Amino acid sequence: MKPGRGNRTRRIAAVGMAALAVSAIAGCGSGRTGGGGDGAGLVAGTTDKIFSLDPAAAYDNGSLLVENQIYSYLLNFAPGDATPKPDAAEKCEFSSPTVYTCKLKSGLTFANGNPLTSKSVKFSFDRMLGINDPNGPASLLGNLEKTEIVDDLTVNFTLKVANDQTFPAILPTQAGPIVDEKVFPADKVLPDEEVVKTKGYSGPYTIASYDKNKLVEYKAFPDYKGILGTPKTSQVSTKYYATSDNMKLDLQSGALDVAYRSFTPTDIESLRKDSKVKVEDGPGGELRYIVFNLNTMPGGTPEQKLAVRKAIASSIDRPALAEGVYKNTYQPAYGYVPQGMPGAAEPLKDLYGAKPNKDAAAKFLSGGGVATPVELNLQYNPDHYGSSSSEEYAAIKSQLESTGLFKVNLQSTEWVTYQKERARDGYPLYHFGWFPDYPDADDYLTPFFAPNNFLQSHFEEPKITSQLTAETTEQDKTKRIKLIEDVQKDLAQNYLPTLPLLSGKQIAVSNPSVKGVSDTLDASFKFRYTVLSK
């Protein structure tokens, strides 16, 4: 276990729930709160579903979309900027290697009129860790030892590991919303209806009407003083769809102004040709990859297992997957950190080639004394990472078998069973996906490759653990980027515990009259209604 970061199983809930958008069924109307009417100057659509409005239980993209509108954070990401900047805070900085100090702006209030002070901040973080909801993001705060009040406007965060360069980036995540200590219970999750009713939040919008996973109506909160600024549209509604088909039709008919998450690759390809709408792309940070269970994968020795992994890496045609299956809504991934993020590298391209190389794959296997064809039991999930997963893994099976070096037994399992079976070592090789918690390269490294990592792949290497600790705590940005690049090269050449395949983009589609969409499609992965107007 990496010291001070805890068992970062943190994204088990989110990697799954984030892609429920494609297959989830719309809510049945429970949780309706507030007035009627469309009440909107702008109408947005999504297929993502809200799990909870209480930050302690919310660790999914559907809930994140709402949190981005109604909660304030000590630090947040301004549109177009992936560097944490003061939101509710006036400033935040390390006051010592293990103490991160934040001073709040004066005169802040929640939407219900209650004051937002350092007491609120301490309560929010203590509550997050105290409840530690299994569906929540508390594990992001694994390096937080305690939160202390200095005065009415100042709090100190004491960290377990000194100089944690990722901590500022964690404050704007789903672990960081500030809630009203006078209305949120300290020891249990507040139901959605009560969150709406009590208005114990302080972001740029309030919720005017709430019909869970059907319609949410927002109204600008005039006392918000944070980095997102005054909303350009004072009233926004979000409509929720069971499938992208109806969302696409409403967008094309003008019933929707903008749609964000998630269209199928075929939808996007079609919409790009439609002059009535505008398709906009932004950095997404999503990563699709194969995980190797180092205990149960083929190979009689560690050396043979590594030879098999390298041969597979030399046999995959990523460009064909990106273009043929995903219509270029994804791009080939040759590194563990997606391109466009500081520290991104492409060591797999140098080591195993940008295109399949059968001769190189055969050489790895013969050099390791591995008999061919190698039988691979490859598991994928058909319902959690989008409707194209079946096509993707059929293509991967075809690519591997076309070399003559592999025989692939391809199997699929629904998500609930999938999670249980992989944790029981049921899958020697399996499909997984990742959505970023925050725009920092470490979010693609420590959760995957530190001891007791969330993949439960039995990968643990002291050298890699040491490198991860070094990059996380290095204060010099240039040196830190070099450390991040180096650990990726070491992983790719000497261990290859996972095989990155594709990285995804953020895509939003709007009426051409809507402005500001490109401003919010940035590496923070936060879609903000404040910048949208028409």
MISE-363821 format. One record per residue (C-alpha): residue number from 1; residue in three letters; z, x, y. Coordinates in steps of 0.001 Angstrom, whole numbers. Example, Ala and Ser with C-alpha at 12.3 -4.5 7.8 and 13.67 -1.06 7.14 Angstrom:
% MISE-363821
SITE   romar   logu         Z         X         Y
SITE       1    ALA      7800     12300     -4500
SITE       2    SER      7140     13670     -1060
END
This chain:
% MISE-363821
SITE   romar   logu         Z         X         Y
SITE       1    MET         0         0         0
SITE       2    LYS      -933      1394      3368
SITE       3    PRO      2330      1965      5234
SITE       4    GLY      3174      -721      7732
SITE       5    ARG       119     -2923      7244
SITE       6    GLY      1401     -4865      4282
SITE       7    ASN      -659     -6304      1480
SITE       8    ARG     -3676     -7345      3481
SITE       9    THR     -4743    -10223      1297
SITE      10    ARG     -5160    -11921      4634
SITE      11    ARG     -8749    -13097      4301
SITE      12    ILE     -8544    -14805       918
SITE      13    ALA     -8235    -18147      2655
SITE      14    ALA    -10728    -17405      5367
SITE      15    VAL    -13521    -15786      3381
SITE      16    GLY    -13590    -18977      1461
SITE      17    MET    -12962    -21603      4046
SITE      18    ALA    -15300    -20096      6579
SITE      19    ALA    -18317    -21057      4501
SITE      20    LEU    -17169    -24527      3519
SITE      21    ALA    -19455    -25681      6287
SITE      22    VAL    -22422    -26046      4002
SITE      23    SER    -20841    -28137      1274
SITE      24    ALA    -17747    -29797      2706
SITE      25    ILE    -17547    -33559      2992
SITE      26    ALA    -16767    -35010      6390
SITE      27    GLY    -13225    -36237      7034
SITE      28    CYS    -12424    -39841      6295
SITE      29    GLY    -11182    -40651      9775
SITE      30    SER     -7534    -39722      9231
SITE      31    GLY     -5981    -38118     12266
SITE      32    ARG     -7724    -40171     14928
SITE      33    THR     -5910    -39738     18227
SITE      34    GLY     -6809    -40586     21805
SITE      35    GLY     -9331    -42718     23619
SITE      36    GLY    -12844    -43782     22734
SITE      37    GLY    -16245    -43385     24307
SITE      38    ASP    -18342    -40275     24204
SITE      39    GLY    -16329    -38736     27067
SITE      40    ALA    -18572    -35700     27163
SITE      41    GLY    -20733    -33859     29612
SITE      42    LEU    -21976    -31726     26743
SITE      43    VAL    -22130    -32513     23012
SITE      44    ALA    -21814    -29769     20384
SITE      45    GLY    -22267    -30008     16631
SITE      46    THR    -20974    -28082     13628
SITE      47    THR    -20638    -28368      9874
SITE      48    ASP    -17472    -26235      9841
SITE      49    LYS    -14366    -28272      9115
SITE      50    ILE    -10960    -28118     10803
SITE      51    PHE     -8159    -27204      8416
SITE      52    SER     -5273    -27325     10885
SITE      53    LEU     -4662    -27345     14646
SITE      54    ASP     -1373    -25500     14139
SITE      55    PRO     -2088    -21744     14350
SITE      56    ALA       521    -21019     11684
SITE      57    ALA     -1651    -22767      9084
SITE      58    ALA     -5128    -22087     10480
SITE      59    TYR     -7192    -19256      9023
SITE      60    ASP    -10748    -20541      8901
SITE      61    ASN    -13757    -20797     11165
SITE      62    GLY    -13495    -24548     11672
SITE      63    SER     -9967    -24285     13029
SITE      64    LEU    -10860    -21168     15001
SITE      65    LEU    -13497    -23091     16956
SITE      66    VAL    -10804    -25476     18233
SITE      67    GLU     -8285    -22693     18846
SITE      68    ASN    -10808    -20890     21039
SITE      69    GLN    -10838    -23889     23381
SITE      70    ILE     -7193    -25023     23537
SITE      71    TYR     -4948    -21982     23104
SITE      72    SER     -4311    -18991     25319
SITE      73    TYR     -3484    -15530     23978
SITE      74    LEU     -1789    -12491     25458
SITE      75    LEU     -5125    -10707     25177
SITE      76    ASN     -8492    -12288     24581
SITE      77    PHE    -12183    -11404     24616
SITE      78    ALA    -14174    -12262     27714
SITE      79    PRO    -17621    -13660     26897
SITE      80    GLY    -19949    -10802     26078
SITE      81    ASP    -17108     -8289     25744
SITE      82    ALA    -15549     -7159     22457
SITE      83    THR    -12724     -5249     24160
SITE      84    PRO     -9364     -7085     24353
SITE      85    LYS     -8479     -7935     27957
SITE      86    PRO     -5474     -9760     29520
SITE      87    ASP     -5507    -13544     29110
SITE      88    ALA     -2010    -14997     29475
SITE      89    ALA      -835    -11433     30017
SITE      90    GLU     -1118     -9581     33275
SITE      91    LYS     -1217     -6311     31348
SITE      92    CYS      -424     -4910     27896
SITE      93    GLU        73     -1279     26958
SITE      94    PHE      1916      1077     24654
SITE      95    SER      5230      1916     26313
SITE      96    SER      6031      4232     23397
SITE      97    PRO      4198      5113     20168
SITE      98    THR      5864      2218     18337
SITE      99    VAL      6348      -277     21196
SITE     100    TYR      3541     -2359     22673
SITE     101    THR      4633     -4084     25874
SITE     102    CYS      3037     -7129     27470
SITE     103    LYS      3839     -8605     30865
SITE     104    LEU      2823    -12227     31433
SITE     105    LYS      1219    -13721     34508
SITE     106    SER      3702    -15702     36558
SITE     107    GLY      3614    -19475     36840
SITE     108    LEU      1916    -20204     33533
SITE     109    THR      2371    -23631     31971
SITE     110    PHE      1347    -25433     28843
SITE     111    ALA      -886    -28489     29141
SITE     112    ASN      2224    -30700     28914
SITE     113    GLY      3750    -29034     31979
SITE     114    ASN      6356    -26934     30170
SITE     115    PRO      6632    -23305     31337
SITE     116    LEU      4985    -20553     29294
SITE     117    THR      7304    -17527     29345
SITE     118    SER      8222    -14533     27237
SITE     119    LYS     10433    -16891     25235
SITE     120    SER      7280    -18787     24236
SITE     121    VAL      5592    -15561     23146
SITE     122    LYS      8522    -14393     21025
SITE     123    PHE      8818    -17858     19505
SITE     124    SER      5101    -17928     18624
SITE     125    PHE      5090    -14593     16809
SITE     126    ASP      8462    -15105     15130
SITE     127    ARG      7291    -18518     14009
SITE     128    MET      4004    -17202     12623
SITE     129    LEU      5817    -14623     10494
SITE     130    GLY      8694    -16940      9598
SITE     131    ILE      6544    -19791      8314
SITE     132    ASN      4149    -17359      6611
SITE     133    ASP      1994    -20270      5515
SITE     134    PRO      -233    -19430      2509
SITE     135    ASN     -3218    -20844      4405
SITE     136    GLY     -2299    -19073      7634
SITE     137    PRO     -2985    -15700      9274
SITE     138    ALA       550    -14237      9270
SITE     139    SER      -569    -11253      7177
SITE     140    LEU     -2552     -9996     10170
SITE     141    LEU       818     -9132     11680
SITE     142    GLY      1800     -6838      8824
SITE     143    ASN      2540     -3975     11206
SITE     144    LEU      4804     -6040     13482
SITE     145    GLU      8473     -5170     12963
SITE     146    LYS      9935     -7444     15665
SITE     147    THR      9270     -9133     18994
SITE     148    GLU     11881     -8852     21754
SITE     149    ILE     12279    -10448     25183
SITE     150    VAL     12702     -7938     28009
SITE     151    ASP     12766    -10510     30810
SITE     152    ASP     11184    -13892     31547
SITE     153    LEU      7719    -12368     31776
SITE     154    THR      7914     -9324     29487
SITE     155    VAL      7940     -8877     25723
SITE     156    ASN      8099     -5814     23505
SITE     157    PHE      6372     -5652     20131
SITE     158    THR      7936     -3016     17889
SITE     159    LEU      5466     -1725     15310
SITE     160    LYS      6192      -243     11898
SITE     161    VAL      3476      2400     12229
SITE     162    ALA      3057      4271     15487
SITE     163    ASN       -94      4210     17616
SITE     164    ASP     -1720      1357     15733
SITE     165    GLN     -5065      1147     17547
SITE     166    THR     -5886     -2195     15932
SITE     167    PHE     -2843     -4075     17246
SITE     168    PRO     -4374     -4994     20634
SITE     169    ALA     -7381     -6416     18784
SITE     170    ILE     -5102     -8491     16540
SITE     171    LEU     -3487    -10284     19488
SITE     172    PRO     -6650    -12362     20191
SITE     173    THR     -7036    -13355     16522
SITE     174    GLN     -5830    -16490     14792
SITE     175    ALA     -2426    -14827     14518
SITE     176    GLY     -2084    -14713     18312
SITE     177    PRO     -2160    -18201     19930
SITE     178    ILE       860    -18906     22150
SITE     179    VAL      2567    -22231     21402
SITE     180    ASP      5238    -24241     23208
SITE     181    GLU      8673    -23580     21732
SITE     182    LYS      9839    -26983     22948
SITE     183    VAL      7410    -28972     20792
SITE     184    PHE      6408    -26794     17819
SITE     185    PRO      9045    -26620     15051
SITE     186    ALA     10172    -23097     14206
SITE     187    ASP     10118    -23539     10436
SITE     188    LYS      7261    -25879      9547
SITE     189    VAL      3677    -26724     10435
SITE     190    LEU      3094    -29359     13109
SITE     191    PRO       661    -32112     12017
SITE     192    ASP     -2613    -32303     13930
SITE     193    GLU     -1728    -35642     15524
SITE     194    GLU      1442    -34130     16988
SITE     195    VAL      -408    -31049     18265
SITE     196    VAL     -2766    -33364     20125
SITE     197    LYS        32    -35619     21381
SITE     198    THR      2487    -32948     22543
SITE     199    LYS      -131    -30647     24152
SITE     200    GLY      1885    -27519     23475
SITE     201    TYR     -1087    -25283     24175
SITE     202    SER     -2462    -23677     27330
SITE     203    GLY     -6127    -22779     26904
SITE     204    PRO     -9079    -23756     29099
SITE     205    TYR     -9376    -27204     27500
SITE     206    THR     -7085    -29968     26297
SITE     207    ILE     -7928    -32419     23529
SITE     208    ALA     -8628    -35841     25011
SITE     209    SER     -9502    -37557     21730
SITE     210    TYR     -9233    -36435     18112
SITE     211    ASP    -10819    -37927     15006
SITE     212    LYS    -10426    -35115     12500
SITE     213    ASN    -13698    -33652     11267
SITE     214    LYS    -15637    -36463     12901
SITE     215    LEU    -15298    -36112     16664
SITE     216    VAL    -13131    -34015     18997
SITE     217    GLU    -13326    -34582     22752
SITE     218    TYR    -12176    -31924     25195
SITE     219    LYS    -11235    -32046     28858
SITE     220    ALA    -10832    -29010     31117
SITE     221    PHE     -7229    -27894     31750
SITE     222    PRO     -7075    -27106     35497
SITE     223    ASP     -3999    -24839     35260
SITE     224    TYR     -5522    -22357     32816
SITE     225    LYS     -5509    -18899     34459
SITE     226    GLY     -6947    -16763     31702
SITE     227    ILE     -9908    -14502     31152
SITE     228    LEU    -12261    -17269     29990
SITE     229    GLY    -12319    -18728     33490
SITE     230    THR    -12834    -22270     34707
SITE     231    PRO    -15032    -24247     32280
SITE     232    LYS    -18541    -24765     33587
SITE     233    THR    -18571    -28152     31867
SITE     234    SER    -15400    -30177     32304
SITE     235    GLN    -15920    -32453     29303
SITE     236    VAL    -17223    -31370     25902
SITE     237    SER    -17396    -33227     22596
SITE     238    THR    -17779    -31739     19126
SITE     239    LYS    -19396    -33794     16380
SITE     240    TYR    -18818    -32832     12743
SITE     241    TYR    -21487    -33090     10066
SITE     242    ALA    -21303    -33114      6284
SITE     243    THR    -24637    -31307      5995
SITE     244    SER    -26939    -29440      8317
SITE     245    ASP    -29769    -31943      7759
SITE     246    ASN    -28336    -34621     10042
SITE     247    MET    -27166    -32052     12558
SITE     248    LYS    -30693    -30688     12756
SITE     249    LEU    -32144    -34163     13296
SITE     250    ASP    -29636    -34968     16058
SITE     251    LEU    -30393    -31684     17781
SITE     252    GLN    -34130    -32281     17677
SITE     253    SER    -33733    -35864     18925
SITE     254    GLY    -31561    -34799     21864
SITE     255    ALA    -28350    -36405     20561
SITE     256    LEU    -26820    -32895     20452
SITE     257    ASP    -26924    -30280     23196
SITE     258    VAL    -25940    -27311     21041
SITE     259    ALA    -25166    -26656     17359
SITE     260    TYR    -23143    -23733     16058
SITE     261    ARG    -22575    -23128     12346
SITE     262    SER    -24163    -23651     10030
SITE     263    PHE    -27845    -24152      9443
SITE     264    THR    -29608    -23029      6272
SITE     265    PRO    -32118    -20177      6483
SITE     266    THR    -34898    -22724      6014
SITE     267    ASP    -33492    -24793      8897
SITE     268    ILE    -33479    -21770     11177
SITE     269    GLU    -37007    -20798     10212
SITE     270    SER    -38170    -24324     11035
SITE     271    LEU    -36202    -24594     14283
SITE     272    ARG    -37632    -21326     15597
SITE     273    LYS    -41032    -23039     15601
SITE     274    ASP    -39781    -26149     17432
SITE     275    SER    -40447    -25993     21171
SITE     276    LYS    -37840    -28718     21833
SITE     277    VAL    -34983    -26396     20911
SITE     278    LYS    -33942    -22800     21499
SITE     279    VAL    -32586    -20559     18725
SITE     280    GLU    -30301    -17748     19900
SITE     281    ASP    -28994    -14846     17823
SITE     282    GLY    -25923    -12704     18303
SITE     283    PRO    -23938    -10095     16367
SITE     284    GLY    -22117    -11839     13556
SITE     285    GLY    -20213     -9311     11510
SITE     286    GLU    -20460    -11330      8302
SITE     287    LEU    -20804     -9109      5246
SITE     288    ARG    -22073    -10074      1769
SITE     289    TYR    -21346     -7668     -1070
SITE     290    ILE    -20691     -7117     -4762
SITE     291    VAL    -17192     -6128     -5903
SITE     292    PHE    -16711     -3921     -8953
SITE     293    ASN    -13582     -4456    -11038
SITE     294    LEU    -12842      -837    -11885
SITE     295    ASN    -10885     -1824    -14992
SITE     296    THR    -13350     -4192    -16655
SITE     297    MET    -16815     -3131    -15456
SITE     298    PRO    -19147     -1351    -17905
SITE     299    GLY    -18478      2293    -18725
SITE     300    GLY    -16112      4061    -21084
SITE     301    THR    -14779      6550    -18521
SITE     302    PRO    -14317      6578    -14729
SITE     303    GLU    -17321      8894    -14511
SITE     304    GLN    -19506      6485    -16466
SITE     305    LYS    -18352      3546    -14371
SITE     306    LEU    -19268      5440    -11200
SITE     307    ALA    -22677      6268    -12682
SITE     308    VAL    -23272      2554    -13339
SITE     309    ARG    -22275      1669     -9769
SITE     310    LYS    -24601      4304     -8329
SITE     311    ALA    -27471      3131    -10519
SITE     312    ILE    -26994      -442     -9318
SITE     313    ALA    -26907       795     -5726
SITE     314    SER    -30270      2496     -6309
SITE     315    SER    -31821      -665     -7789
SITE     316    ILE    -31136     -3347     -5175
SITE     317    ASP    -33870     -4364     -2737
SITE     318    ARG    -31921     -5473       318
SITE     319    PRO    -34937     -6088      2587
SITE     320    ALA    -36341     -8481       -27
SITE     321    LEU    -33053    -10408       -60
SITE     322    ALA    -32897    -10509      3732
SITE     323    GLU    -36453    -11720      4169
SITE     324    GLY    -37180    -13650       998
SITE     325    VAL    -33886    -15485       589
SITE     326    TYR    -32407    -15552      4087
SITE     327    LYS    -35513    -15634      6292
SITE     328    ASN    -34128    -12656      8247
SITE     329    THR    -30981    -14500      9333
SITE     330    TYR    -29309    -11574      7535
SITE     331    GLN    -30199     -7910      7678
SITE     332    PRO    -29840     -5192      5025
SITE     333    ALA    -26395     -3550      4944
SITE     334    TYR    -26245       114      3930
SITE     335    GLY    -22687       753      5086
SITE     336    TYR    -19243      -775      4932
SITE     337    VAL    -19150     -1549      8660
SITE     338    PRO    -21957     -3777     10002
SITE     339    GLN    -24451     -2270     12410
SITE     340    GLY    -23708     -2726     16095
SITE     341    MET    -19985     -2064     15735
SITE     342    PRO    -18512      1276     16860
SITE     343    GLY    -18142      3463     13805
SITE     344    ALA    -20935      1789     11834
SITE     345    ALA    -22810      4149      9519
SITE     346    GLU    -25414      3770      6772
SITE     347    PRO    -24404      6259      4079
SITE     348    LEU    -25849      4160      1242
SITE     349    LYS    -29321      4451      2739
SITE     350    ASP    -29113      8250      2632
SITE     351    LEU    -27489      8416      -806
SITE     352    TYR    -29285      5671     -2725
SITE     353    GLY    -32369      4861      -662
SITE     354    ALA    -33499      2103      1644
SITE     355    LYS    -35633       623     -1158
SITE     356    PRO    -35147       496     -4931
SITE     357    ASN    -35611      3773     -6779
SITE     358    LYS    -35798      3315    -10554
SITE     359    ASP    -36031      7044    -11256
SITE     360    ALA    -32881      7769     -9258
SITE     361    ALA    -31033      4936    -11010
SITE     362    ALA    -32094      6219    -14438
SITE     363    LYS    -30975      9742    -13509
SITE     364    PHE    -27504      8511    -12535
SITE     365    LEU    -27112      6739    -15875
SITE     366    SER    -28451      9580    -18025
SITE     367    GLY    -26354     12090    -16110
SITE     368    GLY    -23266     10032    -16852
SITE     369    GLY    -24141      9627    -20529
SITE     370    VAL    -24568      5866    -20181
SITE     371    ALA    -26820      4167    -22736
SITE     372    THR    -29383      1661    -21452
SITE     373    PRO    -29887     -1169    -20956
SITE     374    VAL    -26421     -1619    -19421
SITE     375    GLU    -25104     -5139    -19912
SITE     376    LEU    -23706     -6557    -16669
SITE     377    ASN    -21623     -9711    -16426
SITE     378    LEU    -22223    -10708    -12810
SITE     379    GLN    -20415    -13703    -11345
SITE     380    TYR    -21282    -15513     -8126
SITE     381    ASN    -19956    -18498     -6233
SITE     382    PRO    -22450    -21303     -5490
SITE     383    ASP    -20423    -23489     -3129
SITE     384    HIS    -18540    -21222      -776
SITE     385    TYR    -20954    -18836       892
SITE     386    GLY    -23850    -21122      1570
SITE     387    SER    -26476    -22970      -369
SITE     388    SER    -28673    -19874      -754
SITE     389    SER    -26183    -17955     -2919
SITE     390    SER    -27843    -19145     -6125
SITE     391    GLU    -31223    -17914     -4938
SITE     392    GLU    -29708    -14647     -3752
SITE     393    TYR    -28114    -13836     -7093
SITE     394    ALA    -31139    -14929     -9089
SITE     395    ALA    -33090    -12396     -7035
SITE     396    ILE    -30467     -9688     -7659
SITE     397    LYS    -30624    -10346    -11403
SITE     398    SER    -34416    -10056    -11284
SITE     399    GLN    -34275     -6831     -9275
SITE     400    LEU    -31821     -5177    -11662
SITE     401    GLU    -33613     -6252    -14819
SITE     402    SER    -37009     -5222    -13476
SITE     403    THR    -35867     -1594    -13740
SITE     404    GLY    -35442     -1945    -17494
SITE     405    LEU    -32029      -312    -17100
SITE     406    PHE    -29895     -3445    -17021
SITE     407    LYS    -29400     -6740    -18824
SITE     408    VAL    -27692     -9188    -16454
SITE     409    ASN    -25625    -12135    -17614
SITE     410    LEU    -25508    -14211    -14440
SITE     411    GLN    -22829    -16882    -14180
SITE     412    SER    -21490    -19109    -11407
SITE     413    THR    -18143    -20807    -10836
SITE     414    GLU    -16835    -23238     -8232
SITE     415    TRP    -14515    -21726     -5635
SITE     416    VAL    -11054    -22818     -6820
SITE     417    THR    -11674    -21525    -10332
SITE     418    TYR    -13533    -18504     -8972
SITE     419    GLN    -10507    -17339     -7002
SITE     420    LYS     -8155    -17748     -9964
SITE     421    GLU    -10410    -16042    -12468
SITE     422    ARG    -11252    -13022    -10352
SITE     423    ALA     -7520    -12483     -9753
SITE     424    ARG     -7038    -12494    -13536
SITE     425    ASP     -9618     -9723    -13972
SITE     426    GLY    -12045    -12298    -15304
SITE     427    TYR    -15091    -10890    -13512
SITE     428    PRO    -16315     -7300    -14048
SITE     429    LEU    -18754     -7663    -11108
SITE     430    TYR    -18628    -10465     -8593
SITE     431    HIS    -19969    -11787     -5314
SITE     432    PHE    -17822    -11948     -2205
SITE     433    GLY    -18198    -12373      1539
SITE     434    TRP    -16278    -11438      4668
SITE     435    PHE    -16001    -12814      8181
SITE     436    PRO    -14338    -10563     10739
SITE     437    ASP    -10812    -11117     11994
SITE     438    TYR    -11461     -8984     15053
SITE     439    PRO    -14242     -6674     16277
SITE     440    ASP    -12950     -3372     14958
SITE     441    ALA    -14362     -1308     12110
SITE     442    ASP    -10982     -1075     10411
SITE     443    ASP    -11223     -4796      9635
SITE     444    TYR    -13915     -3850      7093
SITE     445    LEU    -12017      -901      5628
SITE     446    THR     -8270     -1311      5231
SITE     447    PRO     -8414     -4855      3753
SITE     448    PHE    -10924     -3625      1149
SITE     449    PHE     -9808      -128       260
SITE     450    ALA     -6102       323      1013
SITE     451    PRO     -3679        90     -1925
SITE     452    ASN     -3025     -3498     -3047
SITE     453    ASN     -6149     -4583     -1205
SITE     454    PHE     -7144     -8230     -1144
SITE     455    LEU    -10082     -7605     -3494
SITE     456    GLN     -7663     -6797     -6336
SITE     457    SER    -10370     -4531     -7731
SITE     458    HIS     -7945     -1816     -8921
SITE     459    PHE     -9314       625     -6398
SITE     460    GLU     -6690      2992     -5015
SITE     461    GLU     -7330      6548     -3891
SITE     462    PRO     -4716      8602     -1985
SITE     463    LYS     -7456     10470      -114
SITE     464    ILE     -8981      7230      1158
SITE     465    THR     -5557      5822      2018
SITE     466    SER     -4832      8915      4073
SITE     467    GLN     -8182      8604      5867
SITE     468    LEU     -7515      4938      6665
SITE     469    THR     -4123      5776      8128
SITE     470    ALA     -5719      8504     10222
SITE     471    GLU     -8460      6308     11689
SITE     472    THR     -6076      3451     12414
SITE     473    THR     -3691      5621     14412
SITE     474    GLU     -6124      7996     16138
SITE     475    GLN     -5895      7404     19900
SITE     476    ASP     -8990      9379     20909
SITE     477    LYS    -11918      6942     20600
SITE     478    THR    -14525      9578     19832
SITE     479    LYS    -12394     11172     17144
SITE     480    ARG    -11575      7755     15705
SITE     481    ILE    -15237      6814     15367
SITE     482    LYS    -15876     10086     13522
SITE     483    LEU    -12999      9320     11126
SITE     484    ILE    -14401      5837     10494
SITE     485    GLU    -17844      7277      9749
SITE     486    ASP    -16357      9919      7460
SITE     487    VAL    -14357      7499      5339
SITE     488    GLN    -17478      5388      4808
SITE     489    LYS    -19446      8434      3652
SITE     490    ASP    -16649      9422      1267
SITE     491    LEU    -16440      5899      -145
SITE     492    ALA    -20192      5670      -654
SITE     493    GLN    -20650      9076     -2262
SITE     494    ASN    -17544      9479     -4403
SITE     495    TYR    -16213      6009     -5191
SITE     496    LEU    -18553      3078     -4344
SITE     497    PRO    -15874       427     -5073
SITE     498    THR    -18006     -2287     -3475
SITE     499    LEU    -21727     -2555     -2832
SITE     500    PRO    -22644     -3881       628
SITE     501    LEU    -25792     -5997       520
SITE     502    LEU    -26361     -7942      3731
SITE     503    SER    -24816     -8511      7131
SITE     504    GLY    -25252    -11782      8970
SITE     505    LYS    -25934    -12826     12521
SITE     506    GLN    -24330    -15519     14608
SITE     507    ILE    -26881    -18213     15318
SITE     508    ALA    -26660    -21150     17706
SITE     509    VAL    -29388    -23655     18472
SITE     510    SER    -29512    -25628     21707
SITE     511    ASN    -31567    -27787     23989
SITE     512    PRO    -33496    -25391     26273
SITE     513    SER    -31655    -26891     29266
SITE     514    VAL    -28290    -25615     28000
SITE     515    LYS    -27165    -22373     29620
SITE     516    GLY    -24589    -19811     28531
SITE     517    VAL    -25101    -19821     24764
SITE     518    SER    -26069    -16147     24614
SITE     519    ASP    -22963    -15252     26660
SITE     520    THR    -20608    -16366     23891
SITE     521    LEU    -22523    -15011     20882
SITE     522    ASP    -20790    -11647     20865
SITE     523    ALA    -18950     -9422     18413
SITE     524    SER    -15624    -11210     18948
SITE     525    PHE    -16930    -14068     16772
SITE     526    LYS    -15455    -16554     19272
SITE     527    PHE    -17602    -19483     20360
SITE     528    ARG    -16328    -20568     23786
SITE     529    TYR    -17305    -23833     25430
SITE     530    THR    -16217    -22552     28856
SITE     531    VAL    -19538    -20776     29480
SITE     532    LEU    -21795    -23657     28459
SITE     533    SER    -23523    -25924     30949
SITE     534    LYS    -26683    -27975     31298
END
